[in-house]
Amino acid sequence: MAARRHTATISPDLIQQLFQLNYEDDERERAGAEADGAGDDSPAGGGGANNRSGSAKKLNIKDEAIVASAEVVRMFVAELVHRAAEGAKEDGEDTVDGTHLERVLPQFLLDFAS
């Protein structure tokens, strides 16, 4: 029986949510830094860094950019898993576990850093 090959995808909705959460975190940090630097204890800023009332701006990203980002994440994860599987194979194991990922991750990140 031939090995079954499955092409996984990363949901563009997930990528959109990750971008939005990161954007909101940055906005909260920026608002907190501005509040700390102002030296004013009054709540005139409308709640400061703890404001989660939905007043955060929605991040607008074109659909093509989200789809492209999802594909980059998919390829990134696929390459990481491939390298970890090679490491498991070298160890004579047929199951990839966390230690295999931990061993290849530093070099993997360095490969993408340059």
C-alpha positions as CSV (number, residue, x, y, z in Angstrom):
1,M,0.0,0.0,0.0
2,A,1.4,3.4,-1.0
3,A,1.9,6.1,1.6
4,R,-1.0,8.4,1.9
5,R,0.0,12.0,1.2
6,H,-2.1,14.8,2.7
7,T,-1.6,18.5,1.8
8,A,-2.5,20.5,4.8
9,T,-3.6,24.1,4.5
10,I,-3.5,27.0,7.0
11,S,-6.9,28.8,7.2
12,P,-6.7,32.4,5.9
13,D,-9.2,33.2,8.7
14,L,-6.6,32.0,11.3
15,I,-3.9,34.2,9.7
16,Q,-6.3,37.2,9.7
17,Q,-7.0,36.6,13.4
18,L,-3.3,36.3,14.2
19,F,-2.6,39.6,12.4
20,Q,-5.5,41.3,14.2
21,L,-4.4,40.0,17.6
22,N,-0.8,41.1,17.1
23,Y,-2.0,44.5,15.9
24,E,-4.3,44.9,19.0
25,D,-1.4,43.9,21.3
26,D,0.8,46.5,19.6
27,E,-1.9,49.2,20.0
28,R,-2.3,48.3,23.7
29,E,1.5,48.5,24.3
30,R,1.6,51.8,22.5
31,A,-1.3,53.2,24.5
32,G,0.3,52.0,27.7
33,A,3.6,53.6,26.9
34,E,1.9,56.9,26.1
35,A,-0.1,56.7,29.3
36,D,3.1,56.0,31.3
37,G,5.0,58.8,29.6
38,A,2.2,61.4,30.0
39,G,2.5,61.6,33.8
40,D,-1.2,62.2,34.0
41,D,-3.3,60.0,36.3
42,S,-6.6,61.0,34.9
43,P,-8.6,58.6,32.8
44,A,-9.0,61.1,29.9
45,G,-7.5,58.6,27.5
46,G,-10.7,56.4,27.6
47,G,-9.4,53.4,29.5
48,G,-5.7,53.1,28.5
49,A,-4.0,49.8,27.8
50,N,-6.8,47.7,29.4
51,N,-9.5,48.9,27.1
52,R,-11.0,45.8,25.5
53,S,-14.4,47.2,24.8
54,G,-14.0,46.6,21.1
55,S,-12.8,50.1,20.3
56,A,-9.6,48.8,18.7
57,K,-9.3,49.6,15.0
58,K,-9.8,46.7,12.6
59,L,-6.7,45.9,10.7
60,N,-7.4,45.9,6.9
61,I,-5.3,43.4,4.9
62,K,-6.0,42.5,1.3
63,D,-7.3,39.0,0.8
64,E,-4.3,38.2,-1.5
65,A,-1.9,39.1,1.3
66,I,-3.6,36.9,3.8
67,V,-3.7,34.0,1.3
68,A,0.0,34.5,0.5
69,S,0.8,34.7,4.3
70,A,-1.1,31.5,4.9
71,E,0.9,29.8,2.2
72,V,4.2,31.0,3.6
73,V,3.2,29.7,7.1
74,R,2.2,26.3,5.5
75,M,5.5,26.0,3.7
76,F,7.4,27.1,6.9
77,V,5.7,24.4,9.0
78,A,6.1,21.7,6.2
79,E,9.8,22.3,6.0
80,L,10.2,22.2,9.8
81,V,8.3,18.9,10.0
82,H,10.3,17.5,7.1
83,R,13.6,18.3,8.8
84,A,12.3,16.9,12.1
85,A,11.3,13.7,10.3
86,E,14.8,13.4,8.8
87,G,16.2,13.7,12.3
88,A,13.9,11.0,13.6
89,K,14.9,8.8,10.6
90,E,18.6,9.3,11.5
91,D,17.8,8.3,15.0
92,G,16.2,5.1,13.7
93,E,12.8,6.1,14.9
94,D,9.6,6.3,12.8
95,T,7.8,8.8,15.0
96,V,8.6,12.5,15.2
97,D,8.4,13.9,18.7
98,G,9.1,17.2,20.4
99,T,12.8,16.5,20.8
100,H,13.3,16.1,17.0
101,L,11.6,19.5,16.5
102,E,13.7,21.1,19.3
103,R,16.9,19.8,17.7
104,V,16.2,21.2,14.2
105,L,14.5,24.5,15.2
106,P,17.6,26.6,16.0
107,Q,19.3,25.9,12.6
108,F,15.9,26.2,10.8
109,L,15.4,29.7,12.2
110,L,18.9,30.7,11.4
111,D,18.4,29.5,7.8
112,F,15.5,32.0,7.5
113,A,17.2,34.8,9.3
114,S,19.6,35.7,6.5
